[in-house]
Amino acid sequence: MKIDCKLCVELFSIIEKQRKEFEEAQIKDRISKLEIEEQKKKQKEEEERIIKENALKKKAEEEEMKNRRESLPVEPDIENPNACELAFRLPSGKRVSRRFLKTNTIQTLYNYISVLNEKDLKDETYEISQAVPKKSYINIKATLEEEGLTSKVALQVCLLESDE
């Protein structure tokens, strides 16, 4: 039996080429798997970062709400001559009322509204106003007395238009 060297070299060359291609394919598969694992790792880290960020944000909001609750002055007695009773109509239609001192600021009213846990009432999404005479209470540093809120007054809490 005669062996053709040219054919052997050609077969060996083909086998060697296939082996190299196979090795290259294995390397590409490993790289691809590593890239996928890295991508999954980054995605998981991002999800964990978002979860932590949201938890910190929620904790900060809860702390702010706690501070607002604690900053609310004690409701004055009904007989206190320096007290005024304010009734609020909320966007939900619900009505709430409370007595405040005439020396309290408008900020106190906003703090009171914010701790009611009403849906859609977040900072800067609403304003407190009076229908008759038409007036918005936006100067948060002014006292109730300076703004003319010295007796029983009906106010409304109006949602502001969103820029979004």
Steps between C-alpha positions, in 0.01 A plus 500: 500500500638825388444807714473827320701753698327789336163364612633440853630854522168632371302288752732603780458864397121466501503327840733766641278779362189339654680460834599868500147608404359281777740650755412852382130420530557370855689819591220715353243300698698552822533872430131523421410319823731729699344807336150374582602428861657849526186657356281309747730605784480866397122477465471345846726769649288770333179345635653482849614862471149609399346301787741660749441845351122455524530375858711802595254732326207339680679523833578868437135566410385320815748701707378824338139403573592419860673839534194676358269318741725591790528862383124549506406708801250366748147585397389795712198479724170613350480777763842645414441855365815471287362194318330478163320201356579409144305251290670346198330343200747250351515404131338167592193690629581411858470781755724542801524778754741600774574793724825693464648797676486826307877519549558172313642533150350393170775233495322344801188457283699331225665273758157411639365415154809296414466274806141408416635228265259600227563351159660739248596755767876535487712809541455755227211309341232708669422838644268621770253765391178672596208521256335816636677733490725327247847467650787251490719452805851450365707723729594221739681734740197725559294444814133412481418839650708681237307315231164588658419150629375600844164328545311207348608473138431245229802423283558268212798292406546518124725276295740690279537427132795271433769607254549140389 
